[in-house]
């Protein structure tokens, strides 16, 4: 285990450039999406949470008892990934290009365990010595990002791989861990020193032990190192020190939630009346309610094909 003190060196690196990309009239208009209900287990409810570029989709679905089980949809077939022995519920949160699935399994006593599903088997990833761990993402190197409790202490950010765990340091109050890419870069929220109340909370990218502050929320990262989130209430895409304001759909607020390896971004934005899902591509933000998506649909992820996954009225759906 790597010491968090030696690993995590916080660099209060300010974002040095803020640009707004002008609309590009020549950009290709996004498709009108066809909505595909992915189907559920016997309970009838579910949601898709993530997908890979091959088209594997993961999420959760209820069984007849009402419990949630992690599931994988592949080639139109739903597979129940199960729960750890003795647990009651599970939810899949991410899938890599090799079909490895990051899952959190829940016990009847409210304890949680981070799990990796690989080749039909559930692997309990363990903890730092405490009772709980949570899975958040998995990259193509097989690293699972999550949090774990040391004995008698608050959760730490961690990376699991091949039976070993790397401790990324204490996760203070109001902090969150959001995403990981193939380089092992981690994005999330950090409560930077002096950690007074109310907290000095910032979005950040942890790269090789150095934290770079990016906006107020850092939510997603792709394999090109592009980070998305929100800064001062506006969706952004960040790369190499430059923060690009993605704009809005006519209102004051927007928030980016996911980015694919082409740099396409999905999120939500206010119009003059309400929140709508959006797709940002090549400098243009498109209201997805004009492309077959409902304003009440929940969009969770986008792959390089431009396919979207999420939920519509408690049903897992693919937008393709």
N, C-alpha and C positions, 0 to 999 in steps of 0.2 A: 504494500500500500504506500502511495506517495503522500508525504506530509502536505497538508493544505498550506502550511506556512511557506514551504519551499516552492510550491507549485504556483500559487496565486499571488502575483505581483500586480497590484492595482495601479494602472496608469490612467490618470484623469485626463485622458486625451479628449480635447474638445473637437466637435465637428467644425471644420474650418471652411466649408463651402456649402452654400445653400443655393440651389438652382431650381428653376421652374422650367420644365420642358414645354415649349410651345407645341400646340397640336400639329400633327403631321398629316396634311390633307391626303397624301398619297398612301397612307397606311391602309392595309387591307381591313375591310369591315369584318368584325367577328361573326361567326356562324350564328344561325338560329338553332338553339339546342333542342334535341329530342330527349325527353325525360323517360328514363328506364327505371321502373320499380325493380329493385334487386331481389326482392323476396325476403322472407324472414323464417325463423324457426317457429315452433308451434305456438308461441305466445302472441305473435302477430305484430309486435312493435320492434323498432330498431332504428339505427342510424349508421351511416358510413362516415368514418373519421379520417381515412387516409388512403392513398393509392400510390402505386409505383408506375413507372413508364411502360411496363409490360401490360398493364391493365388489371393487375391484382388489386383487390379492394378489401379493406378490413374495417371492422367496427364492432357493433354489438347487436344482439337480438334477444328478445325475451323468449323463454320456454314456457310450457304450459303452467308452471307454478308461479310465473311472474318474475322469476329470477333472470338476470341478464347474463348472457354468455358471449364471450369473444367469438367472432366469426370471421371467416375468409370467404370472399366471393371470387371464384376463378372460372372463366369460361361459362358463366351462367349457372354455376353450381355453388350452393352455399355449404360450407363446412363448419360444424360446431367445433371450436378449438378447446372447449371445456374449461374447467377450473382446476386449481390445485386440490389435492385430496383434503377433504374436510372443509373446503371453502364453499361459498354459496353463489358468488357472482364473479364475473370477470368482464373486462372491456379491452379490446384491442385498440391501440392508439397509433401504430405506425407499421409500415411494411417496407423492406428494402428490395432491391432489384433481384435478389436471390430467393425471395419469398419468406425470409425470416420475419417474424411478427413480434412486435413489442406489446406486452399485455400487462395489465395490473389485475391481480386476483384478490378478491375481497372475502374475508372470513366473517362468520356470524358475530364474532366479537369485535367487529369493525377494524381488525388488523388487516394490513395490506401487504402484498408481496409483488415485487417486480418479477416478471416472467418473460422468457424468450421461448417462442414456439418455433421449432426447427424440425423439418422432416417428420412431422407427425408427433413430435414429443414436446411436452412442456418442461422447461428447465427453470427451477426456482433459482433466481440470481442471488438470493441471500441479502444480508444487510451488513452494516458496519459494526454490528454488535448489539443493536437495539432490536425492536420488534417489527418495525415497519420499513417498507421500501415501495417506491412507485416508479413505474416505467413511463417515459415521456416520448422517446423516439429511438430509432435504430438506423444506422447508416450501412453502407455497402461493405464496410470493413468488419461488420458484426459487432460494432460498439453499440451498446444500449445506454442511452442517456436517461438519467432519472434522479431520484433523491432517495436517501437512506438515513435512518437514525443510528448514530452511535449510542451506546448504552448511556442512558440518562442525559442525553443532549438533544438539541434541536436538529432538524434534518440538515444533511450536507448534500450538495450536488455531487453526483458520481457518474463515472463511465465504467460499465462492466464489459469485459471482453475475455473470452476463452477461460472462464473460471477465475479471473482476477478482477479486482476493482481498483480504480483510481479515484481518490478522494479529491474533489475540486474545491472543497472548503465549505465552511458553515453557510447555510442559507438563513439569513437574518429575517426578522419579521417584515412582512410586506414584500418580500422578494419572491420571484417565481423563476422557473426554468422552462424554456419554451421549445427549443429545437436544436438539432445537431446536423452537421454536414459530413461528407466523407473525409474531410481533413481533420475531423474531431473538434471543429470550432463550435462553440456553444453560444446561443443567444438566450436572453431572458431579461429579468429585471433585477437590479442591484440597489441596495440601500447603502450608498457610499458614505464614508466618514464625513462628519462625526457621528452619524447614525442617531441623531437626535429625533425627538418626536415633535411635530410630524416628520416623517422620514424624508431624507433626501433621496428619492427614488428615481432612477434613471434606467433607460434601456441600455443594454450593453452587449458587446461581442467579446467573448473570451477566446483569445487566439494564442496558443503556446504559453499560457499562464499570464498573459497581459490583457487587462480589461480596457476596452475602448468604449467610452460613453457614446451612445447613439440615440438621440431623441428621448422621448419619455417612455415609450414602449418598444421593445424589440421582440418580435413575435415569430418570424420565420427567417430561414436562411437557405440558400441553394448551394450547389457545388462550385459555383463561380465566386462565392464569397459575398453575394448580394444579400443584404439584410432588409427586411421590410417590417413595418410597424406603424407607429404614430408619433408625431412630434408636434406639440402645441395644438393638438386636436386635428391634425391633418395627416393623411396617409403619406408614407415616404418609401422610397427605395434608396438604399445607401450602398456605395461601393467605393473602396479605396479613398475614404475621407470626404467624398462628395455626397451630400444628402439632396435627393431630388424630391421636391414636393409634387405629389401626384395629382393634386387638385381635389375637387369635389364634383358632385352631380348637381350643383346649383345652390346647395346649402352651405353651412359653416363648417361641418365636421366630416371627417372620413377616417378610416382605419383599415390598414392592410393586414391580412392574416396569413397569406401563403404566397410563395413565389416558386415558379418552376425553373428548370435549368436554361430556358430561353430568356428568362427575365420577365415573363408575363406575371402579373400580380392580380390576385383577387382579394376582395374585401367588402366593406360596406361604407356607404356615404349617405349623408342627408341630401335630399332634394329640398325644394322650398317647403315641403310638407312633411316628409317622412324619410326613414332609412330605406335604401335600396341596395341590393348586391351589385358590385361592379367588377368589370375586367379592365385592367390597364395594360395596354400593349402599344409599344412604339410611340409613346408620348400621348396616347389618346385614351381617356377614360370612357368606357361604354356602360350605360345603364343596362344591366342584364335582364331587367323586366321588359325590355324591348326585344329580347332574344330568347324568349320562352321560359324564363325563370320567374317565379313569383316573388313578390316582395317579402313574403313570409318564409320562403325557402332558406335553409341554413346551408351555406357553402363552406366546406372544411378544407378542401385541397384541390390542386390543379396539377396535371402532369404535362409532359412535353407535347403530347398530342392535343393539348387544350381541353381535355376532358375534365369535368368537375364532379366531385362527389359531396354528398351531404345528406340532408333529410328534408322530407316534405310531410308535414302532419304525422310525425312519429313513424314514417316509413323511410327506409334507406333507399337513396336514389343516386343514379348516375346521370349526368347531363353530358350528352355526347353529340 
